[in-house]
Amino acid sequence: MTTTTIDGHTVHVNEEGFLTDPSEWDEDLAKSLAAQIGIDLTDEHWKAIRFLREDYAAQGETATLRRISTVGGIPTKQLFVLFPQKPAKKLAYVAGLPKPHGCV
């Protein structure tokens, strides 16, 4: 397990840069992570991030796009607008959670 510092936050990450300890995450860190991948967070982004973190706490794993859409109520097309190209991977990254199973 590697540690890195992002805007003054020392966090544990895996080889792909995903946080390995979700408790190290906070909203300021999310803003920094989003900026690193070119995303400016809006209220819609925060709705998706909060859903993903709450669902992770309840389920013990990072939700897939289908679950975010059906349970979280955020249409898949909107997730692609908010987190272009690889929404599940980018959303998990910004939310400080492991990459969802099945993501490449």
N, C-alpha and C positions, 0 to 999 in steps of 0.2 A: 504494500500500500504506500502510495506516494503522497506527500503533502505539497501544497502550492499556496501561494499568497495571491489573492485577487482583491484589489482595492483595500488592502489592509486586513482582509479576512484570511486567516490561515485555515485551510480545509484539506481534508483527505480526499483524494481522487483516484480513480482507476486509470488504466493506460489510455482510455479515450477522453479523459477529462471529466467524467461524471462523478459527482460527489458520492462517496461510499458511506457517509454518515449523514442521513437527512436531518439530524438534529443540529448540524452545523450551519444550516441554511437559515437565512432571514430575508426579508423583503429588499433590504439594501443590496444584499448579495445577488438576489434575483435580477435587480436592475443592472448590475455589473455584468452578470452572465449574459443577459439579453443583449447588452451593448456589444459584447464580444462577438456576437453572431449577427449584428446589424439589425436588431429589433428594438423599437421604442415601445415600451409597455403602455397600453391603454387599459381602460376599465374592462374591455372585452378580454384582453390577455389575462388580467387578474382573475376574472371569473373562471377561466380555464385552469389557471395555475392553482387557484384555491380548491377547485373541484378535484384536481389530480392529487393534491397533497392530502385532502380529507379522505379520498377514496383509498389512497395508499395506506393511510393509517388504519382504515377499516379492513382492507383486504389483504394487506401484507405484500402486495406487488403493484407495479406500475400499470395503470389501466391502458388498454389498447385504444386506438382511435374509435373503434366501434363502440366500446364501453363509454368513452367520453361523449360520443354523440348520442347514444341511446339513454344512458343513465344521467349524464351531465347536461343533456339538452342543448348541446352546441353542435350544429350541423357540421358534417365532415367538410363540406365546401368552405365553411367559415374558418375551420381549423387550418385549412391550406392557405387561406388569406392571411390569417394571423401569424402562422409559423410556416412560411413558404418552403416548398420542396419536400421536407421530411418533418411534418408537423409533430408526430408522436415523439420522435427523437429530440427535436428542438424543445418541445414543451417539457419533456422530462428533464432535460439539461437545465433549463431555466428554473424549473421547480425544485431542483436539487435532489432528484430521485434517480434510481437506476433506469437504464434504458429498458423500455418494454421488451418482453420476450417476442421474438420474431422480427425485431428491427435490425437492419443491417447497417 
